[in-house]
């Protein structure tokens, strides 16, 4: 088994202030906004609810306890989960398993019973961020949290006519084949898209090495057939748009490569220069703490970015920034879906007064999880092990971060994803531009 530390987050189901330019025209804005769409890809969202029952340590019973109808003696021993465990309940749990195995008259699988017990134990913790990954779910979860998946690299919406492509991942098989945004895929291997079942689609696009022929109609009404090989695809998480010298940088999630993507983006930004920067962390539910650290480190001066404590209040880690930092006005956009690792970045920027926070109060998740993997059956556990604190010593868990400038979106877009908001109606983004006037 192996363990990996992450400040995960997935919102109940992933961790990043000039004269104002004339607003781009509607058409130009539409085209530029297309450069920053989140590539949802094929997100394998595991419906996972559970945790491992560790019943392997041994204790000797000192109090009277009846088990299988007999009085326990001090020399008897049973397995238990910890020193505070109720010995009677532990023995009762084992007795119930034995009672089932010896007497239940219908068909059943004792291993499924044990899996159910594990699931129930984790669910009983009442922590939405602690979860048990049932056998076979581990790989899909790791794919999701790392930002990789098996496919061709497109985001699409199903329509009556076929698959309407809304985004093509850079350097993906689809991009290499010439697929573009707004393409309509009508047939796969000569068969109409509408005639495929979900299982057939998964079989086609879920196995690396599969070759598929996609009949595509482009937005200019030209048509062609593209031959594409299914492969492992890394989901892009950092998107940059230049609004006449104001650099808009959106981070959709803190994936495995987000830090490297952000550093590359900053190199390009500094090479051309800019008057200001807008960091959009709206709808960013978090991800790897280590990747959020890289982003915060690049933005902030030398000092503490954040620190964590274990269940006993002992300091587990201290995240530090070096002297390299940005030297242009910064605005940070947040909303109620800004959580976990993205709040770590936001909180540090706030405490260092390095930027102006704009939007609505953030989600309020400052807990870190560790992952333990059981590779033999493809199961695992995501367990909350730490609380995180901002440089000033605040744990924002359950409270969130209140922006410097509270700006609501128009009512019709209050619950919409950021990708669905027209440029002119994005009041939070427009407020950020106003800062640079």
Long-range contacts (C-beta under 8 A, 24 or more apart in sequence): 1-372, 1-373, 1-374, 1-375, 2-372, 2-373, 2-375, 3-370, 3-371, 3-372, 3-373, 4-370, 4-371, 4-373, 5-289, 5-290, 5-368, 5-370, 5-371, 6-145, 6-287, 6-288, 6-289, 6-290, 6-368, 6-369, 6-370, 6-371, 7-286, 7-287, 7-288, 7-289, 7-292, 7-340, 7-341, 7-344, 7-367, 7-368, 7-369, 7-388, 8-129, 8-145, 8-286, 8-287, 8-340, 8-368, 8-369, 8-371, 8-382, 9-129, 9-285, 9-286, 9-287, 9-339, 9-340, 9-341, 9-365, 10-129, 10-285, 10-286, 11-285, 11-337, 11-339, 11-363, 11-365, 12-128, 13-45, 13-47, 13-128, 14-144, 14-145, 14-253, 14-254, 14-255, 14-285, 14-286, 14-287, 14-288, 14-340, 14-341, 15-254, 15-286, 15-287, 15-288, 15-289, 15-291, 15-292, 15-340, 15-341, 15-342, 15-343, 15-344, 15-345, 16-251, 16-254, 16-258, 16-262, 16-279, 16-281, 16-284, 16-292, 16-295, 16-296, 16-341, 16-342, 16-345, 17-276, 17-329, 17-330, 17-331, 17-355, 17-356, 17-435, 18-245, 18-246, 18-275, 18-276, 18-328, 18-329, 18-435, 18-436, 18-437, 19-436, 19-437, 20-246, 20-433, 20-434, 20-436, 20-437, 21-243, 21-244, 21-245, 21-246, 21-433, 21-436, 22-244, 23-423, 23-424, 23-430, 23-433, 24-243, 24-423, 26-423, 26-424, 29-422, 29-423, 29-424, 30-423, 32-241, 32-243, 32-423, 33-241, 33-419, 33-423, 34-167, 34-181, 35-239, 35-240, 35-241, 36-239, 36-240, 36-241, 36-248, 36-250, 36-280, 37-155, 37-166, 37-167, 37-239, 37-419, 38-155, 38-167, 38-239, 38-250, 38-252, 38-253, 38-283, 38-417, 38-418, 38-419, 39-153, 39-155, 39-167, 39-169, 39-235, 39-236, 39-252, 40-155, 40-167, 41-149, 41-151, 41-153, 41-154, 41-155, 41-169, 41-233, 41-235, 42-149, 42-150, 42-151, 42-205, 42-206, 43-144, 43-149, 44-140, 44-141, 44-143, 44-144, 44-149, 45-144, 46-133, 46-137, 46-140, 46-141, 46-144, 48-131, 48-132, 48-133, 48-134, 48-137, 48-141, 48-382, 49-119, 49-122, 49-123, 49-131, 49-132, 50-118, 50-119, 50-120, 50-121, 50-122, 50-123, 50-131, 50-132, 50-133, 50-134, 50-381, 51-118, 51-119, 51-121, 51-122, 51-123, 51-125, 51-130, 51-131, 51-132, 51-381, 51-383, 52-118, 52-121, 52-122, 52-132, 52-372, 52-381, 53-81, 53-117, 53-118, 53-121, 54-81, 54-82, 55-79, 55-80, 55-81, 55-90, 55-93, 55-94, 57-81, 57-82, 59-83, 59-87, 61-87, 61-91, 63-87, 65-91, 67-91, 67-92, 67-94, 67-95, 68-95, 68-98, 93-117, 122-381, 127-384, 129-365, 129-367, 129-369, 129-382, 129-384, 130-369, 130-381, 130-382, 130-383, 130-384, 131-381, 131-382, 132-379, 132-380, 132-381, 133-379, 133-380, 133-381, 133-382, 134-379, 135-377, 135-378, 135-379, 136-377, 136-378, 136-379, 137-378, 137-379, 137-380, 138-373, 138-374, 138-375, 138-378, 138-379, 138-380, 139-378, 141-380, 141-382, 145-255, 145-287, 145-288, 146-255, 146-256, 147-234, 147-235, 147-237, 147-253, 147-255, 147-256, 147-257, 147-258, 147-287, 148-232, 148-233, 148-234, 148-235, 148-256, 149-232, 149-233, 149-235, 150-205, 150-206, 150-207, 150-208, 150-230, 150-231, 150-232, 150-233, 151-205, 151-206, 151-230, 151-231, 151-233, 152-179, 152-205, 152-212, 152-228, 152-230, 152-231, 152-233, 153-233, 154-179, 156-185, 158-193, 159-184, 160-194, 161-186, 162-186, 162-187, 162-192, 162-193, 162-194, 163-193, 169-233, 169-234, 169-235, 169-236, 170-236, 172-231, 172-233, 173-228, 173-229, 173-230, 173-231, 173-233, 174-226, 174-228, 177-226, 177-227, 177-228, 178-224, 178-226, 179-214, 179-216, 179-226, 179-228, 180-218, 180-219, 182-218, 182-219, 183-216, 183-217, 183-218, 183-219, 184-216, 184-217, 185-214, 185-215, 185-216, 186-215, 186-216, 186-217, 187-214, 187-215, 188-212, 188-213, 188-214, 188-215, 189-213, 190-215, 204-230, 205-230, 206-230, 208-232, 236-261, 237-261, 238-262, 238-265, 240-265, 240-268, 240-269, 242-272, 242-274, 243-433, 245-273, 245-274, 245-275, 245-276, 246-274, 246-275, 246-276, 246-277, 246-278, 246-433, 246-436, 247-274, 247-276, 247-277, 247-278, 248-277, 248-278, 248-280, 248-429, 249-277, 249-278, 249-279, 249-280, 250-280, 250-418, 251-279, 251-280, 251-281, 251-284, 251-295, 251-342, 252-283, 252-284, 253-284, 253-285, 253-286, 253-287, 254-284, 254-286, 254-287, 254-288, 254-289, 254-291, 254-292, 254-295, 254-341, 254-342, 255-287, 255-288, 255-291, 256-288, 256-291, 257-291, 258-287, 258-288, 258-291, 258-292, 258-294, 258-295, 259-290, 259-291, 259-293, 259-294, 259-295, 260-294, 262-294, 262-295, 262-298, 263-294, 263-298, 266-298, 266-326, 274-328, 275-328, 275-329, 275-436, 276-328, 276-329, 276-330, 276-331, 276-435, 276-436, 277-326, 277-328, 277-329, 277-330, 277-331, 278-330, 278-331, 278-332, 278-333, 278-429, 278-432, 278-433, 279-330, 279-331, 279-332, 279-333, 279-355, 280-332, 280-333, 280-418, 280-429, 281-332, 281-333, 281-334, 281-338, 281-342, 281-345, 281-346, 282-333, 282-334, 282-335, 282-337, 282-338, 282-359, 282-418, 282-428, 283-335, 283-337, 283-338, 283-417, 283-418, 284-337, 284-338, 284-339, 284-341, 284-342, 285-337, 285-338, 285-339, 285-340, 285-342, 285-363, 286-339, 286-340, 286-341, 286-342, 286-343, 286-365, 287-340, 287-341, 288-341, 289-319, 289-341, 289-344, 289-368, 289-388, 291-341, 292-341, 292-342, 292-344, 292-345, 293-319, 293-344, 295-345, 296-321, 296-344, 296-345, 296-348, 296-349, 297-321, 297-322, 297-324, 298-324, 298-325, 298-326, 299-325, 299-326, 299-330, 299-345, 299-349, 299-354, 299-355, 300-325, 300-348, 300-349, 300-352, 300-354, 301-325, 301-352, 301-354, 303-352, 303-391, 304-391, 305-344, 305-348, 305-391, 306-344, 306-347, 306-348, 306-388, 306-389, 306-390, 306-391, 307-388, 307-389, 308-368, 308-386, 308-387, 308-388, 308-389, 309-386, 309-387, 309-389, 310-385, 310-386, 311-385, 316-385, 316-386, 317-386, 321-348, 325-354, 326-354, 329-355, 329-435, 329-436, 330-354, 330-355, 330-356, 331-355, 331-356, 331-358, 331-432, 331-435, 331-436, 332-356, 332-357, 332-358, 333-358, 333-359, 333-428, 333-429, 333-432, 334-358, 334-359, 334-360, 334-362, 334-401, 334-403, 335-359, 335-360, 335-362, 335-428, 336-360, 336-361, 336-362, 336-363, 336-400, 337-363, 338-362, 338-363, 338-401, 339-363, 339-364, 339-365, 340-365, 340-366, 340-367, 343-396, 343-400, 343-401, 344-388, 344-390, 346-401, 347-390, 347-391, 347-394, 347-396, 347-401, 348-390, 348-391, 350-390, 350-401, 350-404, 351-390, 351-391, 351-392, 352-391, 356-404, 356-405, 356-435, 357-401, 357-403, 357-404, 357-405, 358-403, 358-404, 358-405, 358-407, 358-428, 358-431, 358-432, 358-435, 359-403, 359-405, 359-406, 359-407, 359-428, 360-403, 360-406, 360-407, 360-408, 361-400, 361-401, 361-402, 361-403, 361-406, 362-396, 362-400, 362-401, 363-400, 364-396, 364-397, 364-398, 364-399, 364-400, 364-401, 365-397, 366-395, 366-396, 366-397, 367-397, 405-431, 407-431
